[in-house]
Amino acid sequence: MELRGRTVVLYGDFDSIGRDEAIRRLEALGARVADTVTAGTDLVFLAFGERGPLPRSDEMLRTPQFDEEALLGMLERAEGGGSSPTYDPPPFLAPTALAAAAGSDELRALLDGADWSAFTPHRDLPPLRARLAELERSEGVTDAHRLATRRLCDSGEARLLHPYGHEVEIVGHALSPDGRYLATGSWVGDDYDAGGVLQIWEVASGRCVNAVPGIIGGIGWPDYGRTMQWSADSTRLAMAYCTNMVGVWSPTGGSMDPIAAISVSDGNSRPSEFALSPDGRSVYFHCGTNGDGGLQGCLVPLDRGELDWLPNHVEAEHPYAMARRLPEAVRKEFDRLGARPDEDGFRVGQWIERPVWSPDGTRLFGANALCVDAGTRQVLWYAQANLSCPSPDGRLVAAVTDRGLFFRDAADGRTRCGPFALGKPCSLRWAGGRTDPQTNRLAVLTPGSGTAAPAVHIFDDERHVGSVSIAHPEWRDDDKWGGDVNAWAWAPGGERAACLTSEDTVEVWSLADPARARRLRVLAAGGADAVHWGADDTLVLVGAACVRFVRADTGEAVGDFPFLRVPEGPRPVEGDAAEEFARQIFALDDRTWAMTLEPGAVIAPHGREDALDSVLTWAVGRRLAWPVRWGGLQVLPDALTAADLLDSEDGEILREYREDLAERADSGEPSAWPPPNTAGVDELYEAVRRSLAHLDHDRWGFAIGPYLRAAARLRVRHGAPEAALALIDDVPDVTDRIAAASDVAVLLARAGRAHAARTAFDCAESLVAEVVGKEMNADIAASFGAACHALGDPGRAEDWFRRARAAISVEPNPWEDHLAVLHAVLECGREDLAREILADRSSHPRAGYTSEPEWLVYLVRGGRIDLAREFQRLPGWEVPYEVLTALAEAGRPDLLEGWGEHNWSVDEELVERAHLAAAAGTPPVRPLTPTDLDVEELAKDYAEIQQTPHARRQRPIELLIQSAAECGHLSAVLDLLELVPLSDDFNDRPSAAFGALWLALTGFNRPPW
């Protein structure tokens, strides 16, 4: 956007530029700097940390808000500055001297005397690599190869890289316009915070040259297409990330954070379509902007810094929003297509579907045959189509309607030729880099029908010049959930092409004369669902779990990388060490794990040098590959040897784990799983306590306190008062500690343990004294009141019960406070007060409560069936499945069938369980004793997990922990808990540990009342 004529507002104090200087430079560029945001404000620039206290006015919501980095970028570009021109030093070797070197000795001497300080990878490496490859063909790997490799490694430009950065399926990919690089992206695994992974592959060498893990929220989304897009010069890569944001990265950078990012979707739960401009510095983004049935979307900068904006709040023309005014004919067509107003009068209008830019960056085209002027953001023409695509030179648009294929003039949309009756075309692919620049060549893929086989029809401009029958997969360009599938790829120039088939092959065709097309060869596709034709005549095949590079002229596989393999047996390191080296561990093949180590080592079996060379590379400057067979690679047999030999940071880390590595080395083959069930309940409680060690109490205290409180109650119910008191000491928040100590005091008093009850009560009372004068919620007040009553002070108890009832609120969770008070008074024996509260219908919330299963199960197991029935009859209350299982366990088939009358979960098996429980007369004793069938099932599920990629194991492991806890196999539980991440996230190991505790001791995966 031009700054001239725009009104901007600056908020806060900037770090890199003074406020006065910013105002001076903005005004020099023709901008008006105002003090406050009004309806006339175009842009806001925010200093770091200023986002929180900003006014939430309508004007602020509808105004784009940029950060300081974006301000600096806009100023530099508008002033004609920007990045300084790069200056490359003279070549480290004269190209003529490199070519003239006669043999390995002469070349080695030449390289030894070269000025390596002047070595510039993007300029000097390709000719050097080509010359050394030529030398290898005649003499093998020589001292010249080893010398060059050593110099590259010493320069710090080369780093050892394996290709298996994606730990989950590839969800997006894009070939750079120059054909030299492939970008692949993956979403998130079980650990959301680990983010997604970007990998950059050099096509000519078939090797990964850059891997950037930790992209927040993952890249793209499963089954969503075009979530990765290159700039025309292949220097910038835009990606959808973090669900609904778009950012731009340098493909040769290493930062997980984007250079620029936009958040303008108002919280979409999936990625929106976008189109990166040819210069890579602005983006069209799908979002609601006009509520009058006009054209939707916005066109915003994506140069530097971050933009936050809610364009759906815009109610008038804005420099970033699509123009609200439409040509009359376009307006009528939009209205005809059904832009119906909602109850607020908002009409969606139309979008630029699957948007692409014209080569010169002046127009945007949609697959619905819509053309927009990028400068004015106004619709130039609209012809409504099912599929359409502009030609590479921007002159033509191929458009498919129900009538057939048309060719339109890209400038004004008028029909130049058509319709061609080709059935129902499913895909349009133009050829780029034509040898005849005056002619555009198009492939139109059509599906099979009752009378015709799947085919590809070739057009030169508007002339149909040939057709060929190919059993392609019939994927449709307009399939919203098709991802980045691509069945057809032109070779540069359009003389040859490659086509995926439904038989999992790729056919290479000569189309020099389309009327006499010739199939040149058939290659295995290896599960790929996309084909590209890259640099050096290399076919690129990509699938959800594979990347392959194949020479089109010979069929030679340059690189073949199947992802998500899980070899049997342990990795080079396990446990916490595996967390440290997670990104460096990879599957060398279906049977072998390996691991790279800085600066240039790999742990792998002896004699696997050829296999290592086929996957590893020296990635130079994050953009070019250098073969590891040319030297520098140190192959080590195991992690213990690496710990002894490596003088590097990775070696230091391994030495920290040396004792664990030695223990694993001595243990030999892994023992059968599950282990013997020798663990007891005390060990499970201890595992729960250990799982909390890494948690930030300020962040997770809201969960730690209530869960430890429930665990302390459970300890008392199972006859371990001293252990319960120890758990109270672990509760971080003082009010939660009061409640926990009060609960324990009540239970001990009712059990006749007067001395222990007094100890717990004294703890609670001393804590109450610490918070005198502070507000106490209904739960805490009622719990302490119950303790007073249980310890023989009914007058004091009444006072606390009154305080508790006065503090009852229905926000944020209906019934939460009510049930907390009811639970407390029931526990201390005041059922009369509980019924009084329940009878006060005027105070009841109108909705049910999210924790109703815990409450109803508590009532059923406590023998208070009548009370449970009264709650079940309240408005908004249901009979959850957990309650039905509690009724079955209690031996009440009569209640089970009556209460579950409308619940699909009540089956014959559940009723049979109820009858068996009634006959037994006593509830089951927990933990249960696992049966042989239980152990067999646990072993089977564990074996399946061993074949699951590590990034996908956490959830299956958590489910297996639950199964082990339910059947009482506590040793299996403890063993599995060690595999769940121990991090600052309660939802990881702490949640799994507490869940196992609840299931093992109550059969119910909720904190017990």
N, C-alpha and C positions, 0 to 999 in steps of 0.2 A: 504494500500500500504506500502511495505517495504521502509523505508527511506534510507537504505543502497544503495549506488550507484546512488542516485537521486540528481539532481541539483536544489537547492532552492534559492529563493531571498526573503529578508526581506525588507519591506517598512515601514518606520515610526518608532516612538518610542512607545514601548508597555508599558502598565500600570503594568502588573503583573510579567513581566520578563524583565530583562535588555537585551539589544542587545548582549552584549558580552557573557552573560550566555547562551542566545539562540543559538548563533553560536557555543559555546563550546559543548553544549549538542547535537546539530545536528551533528556536526563533529564526536563526540564520537560514534554516531550511524551509522556512515559511509556515511553521506550526505555531499555533496559539497555545500558550501554557496557562491554564486556569488553576484556581486554588481548590475548587470543589467540583465534584461530579454532578452534572445536571443532565437533562434530557438531550442536550446538544453535545455532550462529551463523546469523542470517538474512541479514545484509548486511555488506559490507565497504566502507569508503570509503578511497580511495587518494589520497595527495598526488601531485602531478605528479612524474614521474620515479621513483616508488617501485615500478613494476610489475616491474622486472627482478629484484631480489634476493629477491622474496617466496618463502616456502616453497611447494613444489609438493605439498603433502599432499592426500589425498583430500578432506579437509574444505574446503581452500582451493579445489579444483577445482569442488566442487559449490555454492560460495557465490557469489551475485552480487556483482560488484565494480564499484562506482561511482567516478567521479572527483569532484574537489572541486566542480565546477560543479553536479553532480547533488546533492551534499550541500546546497549553498546553496539550490537550488531546492526540495528537499523541506522544508527548514526553513521557508522563507518561505511555502510553500503551507500547511503544517500550522499555522503560526502565524497564518494568515489575512492574510498580507502579499502577497507576489508583486509584480507590477508595479504601480506607482502609478497611480491613476486619471488619465486624460488630461484636460486642460482646454483646450478650444478658445477662443481669443479671439473677441470679437464679429466678425461677418462684415465683410470688408473693404469690402463694399457692401451696403446694405440691399436685400433681394430685390425689394421693391416699386419702389425707385428704378431697379434694373436693368431691370425689366419696363416701367417707364414711360418710359424714354428713347425719344424719338420717332424719331430718325434717327441717322445715323453721326456727325454733328457733336456732337449732344447726348451720345451715348454716349461719344464720345472724351473730351469734357470731363469727363464723370462718371468715367471710368477714370483720367484724368490726375490728378484730385483724390482718388482713393481711397487708403486706407491699405493699401498693398501689403505692409507688414510684418505685417499680420494675415491675409494670404492663407493659407488652409489648403486644400491641393489637393483632398482627398477630399470636402470640404464645398462649397468655392467654385467649383471648376472646372466641374463639370457644368452648373450653371445659366448660368455665363458662356459656356461653349462653346455651349450651346443657343441663347442669345440672339444670339451672333455668327453662328451658322449661319443663324438666321432673317434677320439683317441681310444676310448674303451673298446669300441668295436674292432679295432685293429690290434691293440696291445693288452687289453684287459685293464683292471684297475692298477694304476701306477703311482709312483711317488708324487707325480704332478697332481693327481686327484687328491691324495692325502694332504699335500701341502696346502692346496686351495681350501680344503675343508677345514684344516686347522686354523688358517687365517680368518675364515668366516666365523668360526666359533670364538676365536680370540677377540674378534671385533665386537661381540655382544649382539650382533644382528641375527644370529642363527639360534634357534631353540628347538629342542627335540619335541616332536608333536605326534601323537597318535590320532587316528581319524574318528574314534568312537566317542565323540563328545555328547551325542544325543543318547540319553539314558531312557527316553520314552519315544514314542512314535514321532516321526517327522510330520508336521502339520502344514508347513509352508515351504515354498522354494521359488527361486527366480534366477534365470540366467542373465548375466550382465549384457547390456546392449552390444558390447564389443566381443561377446562370446568367450571371454577369457576366464570368467569367474562364475561359479555357481554359489548362491547363498541358500542355505537350508536352515530351518528354524524348528524348534520343538517347543511344545507347551510345557506344563508342569507335571511332575509326578506326584507321589503321595505327600512329599514335603513341599507344600506350596511356597514356602519362604525360599527354597532353593532356586526358584525361578526357572526360566527357560534358557535354552542354549542356541546361540548363533554360530554357525560354522561357515567359513569361506573356503571354497575349493578352487585350486588352480586347474582349469580344464585340461590344458595341454599335458600336464604331468599326472593328472588323475590323483592328486594328493590334497589333503586338507592343510591349508597354510595359516588358518587363524581360527581360534575357537574362543568365544566370549560367553562364559556361563553367567548365571545370576541375573538374567533379564527379568525384571520384576513382573510377576504375574504371568510369565510365559509369553511366547510369541504366538500371535494369531489365536486360533481356536480350532478344535477338530472339525473338519469338513467345511471350513470357510476358505474361500479362494482369494487370491490376489492380496494377501496380507503382507507380502514382501515385494517391494518395488525399487528398482534402481533409477538413478538419474541418468540422463542421456550419455554423460561422459564416464559413467561407471565409477564415480568417486564418492557417491553418497547412496546410502541404502535406507529407505523408509520401511518401517515395520509397524503393524498393529501389535500392541503389547498391553499388559496390565488390563485386559478385557476390552476396554473401550478407548484407549489412548492411541495416538500415533506419534512415533518419534523417528528421528533420522540419526543414523550412525555412520561413522567412517568404516568401510569394510576392512581397512588395515589398522584400525584402532583396537585397543584392548579393554576399553572401559565398558562396564555394564550399563552405565548411564548414557542416555542419548545426548547428542550435540544440541538438538532442539526437540521440543515435544509440545503437543497440543492436547488439551483436555476440554472438549467442547460438546460432549455427547449428552450431558445432563444425566449421567448414570446408566447408560445402556448396559444391559447384562450380556451383550455379545459385541464383537467388533462391528463397526460400521464400514461401509464401502468408502474407499478414498482413492485419489489419483495424485501421485507425485508429479509436479511439473517437470519439464525436461531439464531445467537447470537445477532441480533438486532443492529449491529454496522456498517453495510454496506448495500448498496442497489443497485440493478440493476434498471436502468431507461431507458425507451424508449426515444431515441432521435437520430437525424440524426448525424452520425459521419463519415461514409465512403462514399465517393462519387463515388466509383468504382464498385458499385453493390454488395458489400460484406455484412457482418453482421453488423447491426446497434445497437446502444445502448452503454451505459457506465456502469461501475461498480465502485462506488465511496464510500468513507467513510461517515458514518452517526452516528458518535460517539458523538462528541461535536462540538459546534460552527457552523459556516455557511460557505458554499461553493458556490461561484458564478463562472460560467464557460459557455463558448459558444462552446460546443464540435463539432458543425457543422463547426467550423473554422479549426478543426484539419485536416491536410493533410498528416500526416505520423503516424507511430505507436506511441501510447501513453499509459502509464501504466494504465490509467483508461478506455480507449476505447477498444471496442471489437477488437480482432486481425484482421488485414487486410488480412492476409494469410488464405486461405481456402484449405481444401483437394480438390483435383481435381474433385472428384465425386460430392462434395458439390457445388463447383463452377459451374459445368455444370448444376446442378439442379436449382441453383439460376438463372442462365442465362435462363434456359428453362421456368421459371415462369414469365419471362418478365420484367427484370430489365432494362427497356428502358431508355437511356440517355435523359435528357432534353436539351434545346437549349444551355446550358452551358456545356454539357457533363456530368452532375451529374446523377448518377444512384443510385436509392434508395436501391436496394438489398432486404434483408429479415430481419425480426424482430424475437425476441423470443416472440411469441404471448402468452399472458396470462401467464407470467413467474412465475415459482415456483422453490424453491430450493430443492435439495436433503436433507435428514435429517441431514447428516454430514456436510453440507455447502460446499461441494467440487464441486458441479455441479449445473447448471441451466437447467431446462427443459422448453420447450415451448409447448403450446397446438397444435402447428403445427408439433409435433414430431421432435423437434430439441434439441440436447443436447450440452451444452457448458461447458468446464472446467473452473471453476471460478478462478483458479490460473493463468492459461496462457491466459484465455479469448478466447481460440481457440475452434472452432466447433469440437466436437468429432464424432458426427454422425447426419444424417438428413434423415428422412424417409417420409416426407411430409404426413400430415394427416389433417382431418377436426377437430377432437378432439383427445386429448391424455392427459394422466395423469399418473404420476409415483406413484407407491405403497408406503405406509407409511414407509416400510423398505428400500426403494431405490433400490430394486432388479429388479422390473418389470416396464414396461410401457404399459398401455392399450392404444391402438390407433385405431381410427375409420377412415377408408377410404371409398371410394365409393364401395369397394369390400366387406367391412364388418369389424368386430372387430378382431384385431390382438393383441397378447401379444408379447412384444419385451423385449430382455435383456437390462436393463438400462445401462449396462456398454458399450456395443458396438452397440446396436441397431438391432442386428440380430433377425429375427423372431423365436420365440419359439413355437408359436401355432397360428392357424388361417388360413383363415378367418372364423368367425362365422357369418352366415347370419341371422341377427336379424332385418332386415328392415333398418331403418335409426336412429340409436341411437342418442338421444339428450342430454344425461347427463351421466357422469361417476362419481361414488362416492365410494371411498375405505373406508373400516372400519379401524379405528385405535384401538390400545390397544387390539389386539386379544389375547384371552385366549390361543390359539395355535400360538405361535410366529413364527412357521415355515410356516404358511399358511396365505396368503393375501386374504381377501374377498372383492369382488367388486360387486356393484349394477350398472347395465346398464339399464337406463330408455329409453324406446322406445315409440314413439307416435303411436296413432291409425292409421289404414289404412282401406281400403275398406274391407279387409278380416280379420283384427285382431284388438282387442281392445288395448288401451294403457297398457303397461306391464312393469314389472321390472324383469330383469334376474339376477340371482345370480351366481357368479363364485368364486370358491376357487382356487387361482392361475389360471392355465389355464383350469380348469375343470368347465364346466357348470353343476351346482348342483341343479338348480331349477328356476322356473319362477312363477310369480303371476300377475294376472290381477288387475290393480289399475288405476282408472280414474285420473291419475295425470295431472297437467296443461300443460305438454308437453313443458316446457321452455327449451331453448337450451343453453348449456354452451357457444357456440360461438356467441351468440347474443350480439353484441357490446353495445346495448342500453338496456340491460336487468337489469342493476343494480345488486343488491346483492340478487336476487331471488334464492331460494334454496328449492326444493321440497322434498328432501330425506335427512334424518339424521340417521346415525347409532348410536346405543348405544355403549358405550365403550365395546369392546370385540366382537362386531359384531353378537351377538345372537338375538338382537331385533333391530327394526328400526321404524321410524316414517315417514309418507309420507303425504304431502299435496295433496288434491284432488281438482278437478275443481268445486266441490260443496261447497267450503269454509269450509271443514272439514279437520281434520288430523287423519289418521288411524295409530294405533300402532299395529305392527306385531311381532309375534314370529317367528324367523328364525333359531332356534337351529337346526332344520332339514329343510333346504331350500326346500327339495322335498315335505315337508308336512307343508308348511307355514300356520300359524294360525293368523287370525285377532283378537287381544285381545280387542280392544275398539275403538270407534270413538268419537272424541272430536270436539267441535266447534273451527274453526280457527280464527274467529273474524276479518276477513279481512287481515290476515297475508299473506305475500308472501314469507316468509322464515321460515324454521324450523331448530332448532339445538337441539342436545341432550347434556345437560350440566351435571354438577355435581349433586350428590344426586338424580339421576334419575329424573331430571327436564327437561321437554321440554320447549324450548324457542321459542316463536312465535313472529315474528317481521314484521310489515308492515309500510307503510309510515306514519300512524297516530296511531299506536298501538304497545305496547310491552306487552306480556303475559308470565307468568311462570306457568306451569301446571305439577303436579306430574304424571309421566307416568304410575305408577302402580295403581293410584286411580282416576285420572282425576281431583283431587282437584286443584283449582286455587290458587296458592301461591301469585300471584300478577297479576293484570289486569289493564292496564293503557291506556285508550284511550286519545290520544292527540287532540289538536286543538278544544276543546269544548269551547263554548262561552255562559255561562248562561245569562239569561235575567237580567236586572237590573244593578245597579252600582257596581263597585268593592269596596273593603273596603276603598280604597283611590282613588281619581281621580285627573286629572289635573297634576300639577307639582309634587305633592306628588307621583302620580302613576309612574312618571319617576324615582323618587328616589328608589321606591320599586318594580320596574318592574320585577326583577328576583325572588321576593318573593311572588308574587301574583299568585294564581293558581285556577283552577276550581276543587272544591271538588267533584262535580257531575254535571249533566246537568242543575241543577237549582241554584247552590250555589257557590259563590265566597268565597275564603279563602285567608289568607296571613300569612306567617311565619314571626316571629320577633325574633331577637337575645335578650337574649341568648337561650330562650327555650319557646317561646310563639307562639300562633297561634290565629288569629282572625277567628272565625267560630261560627255558631249558637249553642245555648245550646242543649245538648243531642246528639251531633254528634260524640261522642268519638270513637265509633266503626268504623265509616267511616274514621275518622282521622287516626286511627291505621292501616287501610288498605292501606294508601298511604304514611304517614309520617314515618320517621325513625330517630333514632340517628345514624348518620354516624360516626363511630369510626375510626380514622386514615385514613379517605377517602377510606377505603377498606372493612369494615365489618359493618353489620347492627345490630342495637339493638332496640327492640320493644319500641315504645313510651308508650304503655299501662303499661309498667313496671315502669313508674314514670317519674317525671321531667317536664311533659308538662303542661303549663299554658294556658287554653282556655279562651279567652276574647271575649266579644260580638261585639265590634266595635273598630274603630281606636281612638275615643275620650277616651274610657276607657283605651286603651293601652297607650295613651299619658299621662294620669293621673297616671298610676300605674307602668310603666316600668322604672326602673333605669338602662338604658343602652343607647348605642349610638342610636339604633333605636328609643327608647323613646324620646331622645333629638330631633331627626329629626321630629318626629310626633308633638312634642310641638311647633316646628317652624311653623307648618301648622295648629295650633289649631284653629285659627280664621276661616280658610277655612273649616276645618272639622266640626266646630260647625254650620256654615252657611249651609253646605250640610245636616247636620242632621236635621236642622229646616225646610229645604225646603220640606221635605216629598217626595211624589212620583214625579218622573220627569214629567215635563209638556210636552204637545204635541209638536211635532216638524214638520215643522219649526215654529219658533216664529213669532209673528206678525211683519210685515215688516215696522218697524218704523225708521230704521236707514237711515241716509242720506249720501251724497257723502263725506262730511267733515269727518265723522267718518271712512269711508273707507280709506281716505288719512292718517288719524291719525294711523290707523292700519298698513298701509304700513310703516310709519316712525318708529313705535314701533318695527316692525319686524327686523329692521336693527340694533337695539341696541346692540345685542350680537356679531355682526360681527367684525372680525379683518380687519381694513381698509387696512393694508398692503397686506393681502391675497386676499381680495374681492373688493378692490377699483376699479379694472378694470370693475366690474359689477355694483357696487353701483352708480358710477358717471354717466354713460350713462342712467341708468334707472331713476335716480332722474332728470336728464336733460329732459328726455321725459315726466316725470310726471309734471315738471314745465311748459313745453310747453302746456300740457293738461290743467293745471290750468288756464293759461292765456286764452286759447281758450274758457273756460267755465266762464270767467269773474271774476276771483279771483286773481288779480295781487299781493296783499299782501301775499296771501298764496303761490304764486309761488316764491316770493322773499324769503320766509321762507325755502322753499325746497332747494333753491340755497345754503343757509347757511349750509345745511346738507351734501353737496357734499364734500367728503374728499380731492380729488386731486385738486390742484390749477388750472391746465390747464382745467380740466373738469368743474371747477367752472366758468372759463372765458367763455367757450362755452355755459354753461347753462344761465349765465347772458346775454350773447350776444343774444341768441335765444329769451329770454324773452323781451329784449329791442326791437328787431325787431318786434315781434308780437304786443307789446303794441303801438309802433309808428304807425304801420299800422292800428291799431284800434282807433287811435286818442287820446290815453292816454299819452300825451306828458310828463307830469310830472313824471308819473310812469316809462315811458320809459327812461327818463333821469336818474332816480334813478338806474335802472338796468344797464344802460350803464356806469354810474360812477363806479359801483361795478366792472364791467368787466375791465374798463380802469385802475383802481387802481391795479387790479391783474396782468394786462399785465405789468405794471411798475415793479412788483415784479420779473418777469421772464425775464427781458431784458437780451439779450445775450444768452439765452437758446434756443435750437432748439424747434420749434413749428410745429406740424404736420399740414397736409393740412386741416383737419377738424376744428381745433381750429382757424387757421389763417383765413379761409373762414368765419367762424361764426363771428369773431370779425370784419372782413371787412364788412359783411352784416350789422352789428350794426352801424358801422361808416356811411354807406350809408343811412340807415334808419333815422339816427339822423342828416342828412344834411351835411355830410363831404365826398363828392364823391371822392375828390382827395386822401384823406387818404385811402378810401375804395379801390381804384384801386391799391394802393401800397400793401395792404394786400391780395387782390385777386391774384396779381402777385406772391406773396410769397406762397400763397396756391397752385397755379397751379404748381409752381416749386417743391413743396414738394410731389406732387402726386406720389404714388408708386402702383404697382400691387401686391406687396407682403405684408402680407401673403395672403390677400383675394382680388382677382380680383374685380375691380369696387368699392371697399369700399371707397377709397379716391376720386375717380371720383364722386360718388354719394353724398358724404359729401359736396363737393364744389358746385355741381349742386343744392343741396337742399338749401344751404345758399344763392346763388345768386337768385334763384327763390323766396325765402321768402322775400327778400328785393326789389323785383320788377325788377331785372336785367335779364329778360328772354332772352334779346339779347345775353348776355354773356353765358347763359346756352346753347343756340343754337350754339354758336360759339364753345364751348367745345364739344358739341355733334357732331358737324360737323367734328371735327378733328379726323378722323378715324384712323390716324397713331398712335395715343396715346391710342387707346382702347385695353383693355385686350382681349385675345382670348377666354376666358371662361366667363360663367355667374357668378353671385354673389349670395351668400347664402341668402342675405337679400332682394332679388328682390321682394318678396311679399309686404314687407313694403313700398318699394319705389313705386311700381306700384299702390298700393292702395292709397298712398298719392296723386299721380298724378290724378287718377280717381276721388277721392273725392274732389280734388281741381279744378275739371273741366278742367284739362289739358289732355283731351283724346288724342289729337294729339301727344303730347309728349310721352304718355304711349304707343301709337301704334308704335312710332318710336323705343322705347326700346324693345318692344316685337318682333320686326323684326330683332334685332341684333343677331349675332351668339352666341349660347349658352344660350339665354334667352328663357323662356317658359311663359306660362300663368298659374300661379298657381291657385289653387282652390279659395284662398282668393280673388284674383282679380275678378274671376267670380262672387263671392257673392257680391263684391262691385259694379259690373256692374248691378247685379240684384237689389240691394238696390237703385242704382241711377236711376232705371227705364229705362234701356237700353237693351231691349230684342234683338234688332238688333245686337248690339256689342257682346252681350252674345253668340248668336248663331254663329256669324262669328269668334270671337276670340277663342271660345271653340270648334271649329269644330272637333278637334282630341282629345278632353279631355273627358274621360268617365264620369267625374263628372257632365257634363251638362245634367241634366235630365228634365223631364217635370215639376217637382215641382219647380225647380230653374227658368225655363222660366216663369212659372205662377207667381212666386214672382215678376219677373221683370215687367210683365204686370200690376200687381196690384200696384206696386210702381209708374209706369208711370201714372196710373189713379189717384193715390192719389196726385201726384204732389210735395210732400215734403218728405224728408227722415225721418225715424223714430227718435223720441226724446229719447235720452238715459240719464240716465238708463230707461229701459223699465218698465212697470208695470206688475208684474207677474199675469197670469191668474189663474183661479181655477185649470185648468189642469196642469199648471206649478207647483203649490203648491202640487198637488196630486202626481206628478212624483217625486218631491224632497222628499216628505215623504216616498214614496216607496223605493227610492234608499237609503235613510238614514236608514230605517229599515233593508235593506239587509246588510248594513255595520255593524249594531249592531250584526249580526250573523257571522261576519268575525273575525278570530283571530286578536288580536291587532297588531301583527307583520306584518300583511298583510293589514292593514287599510289605511296606508298613501296614497297610490296611489288612491284607491277608493275615499278617502276624497278629494284629490286634484281635481279629476274629478268632484265630486259633487260641489265643490266650483266654478268650471268653469260653470257648469249648472246653479247654483244659480245666478252667475254674469250675465250670458247671458240673463236670463229672468228678471233681475233687483231686485232680492230678496236680498237686501244688509244685512238685519238682519241675514239671513241664512248664508251669506258669513262670516260675523264677528263671528258668533257662531262657524262655522267650522274651521276658521283660528286658533282658540284657541286649536284645536286638532292636528294641524300640529306642529312638533317639532320646538322649538325656540332654535336654536343651532348656532354654528359658521360655518354654511354652508348656503350659499346664495340659494342653491337649495332646501332648506326646506321651512320654512314659508315665507321668503322674496320673493322667486320666485312665490309661490302661491298667495301672497298678490298683487304683481305687476300684475300677470296674471289676477286676478279678477278685478283690476282697469282698465286694458286695455279692457277687455271684457265688463265690465259694461258701460264704457263710449264711446267705439268705436266699439264694436261687433267683435273685431279682436284681437286675443291673441298674439300680438307682440307689442314691444314698438313703439308707433306711431311717425311718422316723424313730 
